[in-house]
Amino acid sequence: MTIQERIGKRITQLRKEKKLSQQKFAYEADIERSFLTHIEKGRKNISVGTLERIFAGLEVSFKDFFDAEIFINGKKKKA
């Protein structure tokens, strides 16, 4: 799994935990919904600025975003 795919899966995971639709979250993060779709599917590289807006929209710190099983072991943490 590429880093883009891991970032996309983590964004999707956190967005769904907050019960936000892509449309609502894209509005809150000030990014286009279609671009968010590509990000979540791991198809697009994103800038640090975009990542910063995503963190703000998810209300998550840089550390908490990347301090997840998907980045440590390359897969989702088992429940």
C-alpha beads as a LAMMPS data file, in Angstrom:
LAMMPS data file: protein, C-alpha beads

79 atoms
78 bonds

1 atom types
1 bond types

-500.0 500.0 xlo xhi
-500.0 500.0 ylo yhi
-500.0 500.0 zlo zhi

Masses

1 110.0

Atoms # bond

1 1 1 0.000 0.000 0.000
2 1 1 1.376 3.398 -0.972
3 1 1 1.622 6.358 1.403
4 1 1 -1.127 8.104 -0.591
5 1 1 -3.414 5.097 -0.040
6 1 1 -2.608 5.014 3.679
7 1 1 -3.331 8.720 4.053
8 1 1 -6.581 8.311 2.134
9 1 1 -7.710 5.371 4.256
10 1 1 -6.892 7.269 7.458
11 1 1 -8.850 10.327 6.301
12 1 1 -11.814 8.117 5.412
13 1 1 -11.613 6.337 8.766
14 1 1 -11.558 9.566 10.775
15 1 1 -14.238 11.221 8.634
16 1 1 -16.587 8.271 9.106
17 1 1 -15.889 8.166 12.856
18 1 1 -17.110 11.769 12.957
19 1 1 -20.140 10.763 10.856
20 1 1 -19.340 13.344 8.182
21 1 1 -20.314 12.938 4.553
22 1 1 -17.662 13.695 1.960
23 1 1 -19.618 16.794 0.961
24 1 1 -19.870 18.160 4.515
25 1 1 -16.247 17.381 5.312
26 1 1 -14.968 18.844 2.034
27 1 1 -16.827 22.064 2.848
28 1 1 -15.375 22.164 6.374
29 1 1 -11.844 21.463 5.094
30 1 1 -12.238 23.951 2.215
31 1 1 -11.425 21.468 -0.547
32 1 1 -13.432 20.255 -3.545
33 1 1 -15.492 17.135 -2.867
34 1 1 -14.256 15.459 -6.054
35 1 1 -10.664 16.130 -4.990
36 1 1 -11.429 14.610 -1.571
37 1 1 -12.707 11.484 -3.319
38 1 1 -9.385 11.139 -5.155
39 1 1 -7.455 11.743 -1.924
40 1 1 -9.428 9.117 -0.009
41 1 1 -8.857 6.588 -2.797
42 1 1 -5.113 7.302 -2.755
43 1 1 -5.094 8.652 -6.320
44 1 1 -3.731 12.134 -5.592
45 1 1 -0.698 13.567 -3.895
46 1 1 -1.643 16.408 -1.620
47 1 1 0.233 19.426 -0.390
48 1 1 1.128 20.045 3.225
49 1 1 -1.336 22.944 3.171
50 1 1 -4.172 20.662 2.084
51 1 1 -3.176 18.127 4.713
52 1 1 -3.223 20.896 7.316
53 1 1 -6.792 21.878 6.301
54 1 1 -7.816 18.206 6.495
55 1 1 -6.367 17.916 10.010
56 1 1 -8.263 21.048 11.047
57 1 1 -11.500 19.715 9.547
58 1 1 -11.053 16.410 11.353
59 1 1 -9.939 18.172 14.539
60 1 1 -6.904 15.913 14.762
61 1 1 -3.238 16.702 15.356
62 1 1 -0.440 15.732 12.997
63 1 1 0.832 13.284 15.633
64 1 1 -2.559 11.669 16.218
65 1 1 -3.210 11.357 12.487
66 1 1 0.062 9.546 11.791
67 1 1 0.253 7.700 15.112
68 1 1 -2.085 5.007 13.830
69 1 1 -1.676 1.333 13.068
70 1 1 -2.078 1.915 9.323
71 1 1 1.155 3.950 9.314
72 1 1 3.006 1.787 11.807
73 1 1 2.242 -1.607 10.263
74 1 1 0.761 -0.613 6.922
75 1 1 -2.741 -1.849 7.661
76 1 1 -5.778 -1.050 9.749
77 1 1 -5.785 -1.960 13.401
78 1 1 -7.952 -4.993 14.106
79 1 1 -10.922 -4.388 16.365

Bonds

1 1 1 2
2 1 2 3
3 1 3 4
4 1 4 5
5 1 5 6
6 1 6 7
7 1 7 8
8 1 8 9
9 1 9 10
10 1 10 11
11 1 11 12
12 1 12 13
13 1 13 14
14 1 14 15
15 1 15 16
16 1 16 17
17 1 17 18
18 1 18 19
19 1 19 20
20 1 20 21
21 1 21 22
22 1 22 23
23 1 23 24
24 1 24 25
25 1 25 26
26 1 26 27
27 1 27 28
28 1 28 29
29 1 29 30
30 1 30 31
31 1 31 32
32 1 32 33
33 1 33 34
34 1 34 35
35 1 35 36
36 1 36 37
37 1 37 38
38 1 38 39
39 1 39 40
40 1 40 41
41 1 41 42
42 1 42 43
43 1 43 44
44 1 44 45
45 1 45 46
46 1 46 47
47 1 47 48
48 1 48 49
49 1 49 50
50 1 50 51
51 1 51 52
52 1 52 53
53 1 53 54
54 1 54 55
55 1 55 56
56 1 56 57
57 1 57 58
58 1 58 59
59 1 59 60
60 1 60 61
61 1 61 62
62 1 62 63
63 1 63 64
64 1 64 65
65 1 65 66
66 1 66 67
67 1 67 68
68 1 68 69
69 1 69 70
70 1 70 71
71 1 71 72
72 1 72 73
73 1 73 74
74 1 74 75
75 1 75 76
76 1 76 77
77 1 77 78
78 1 78 79
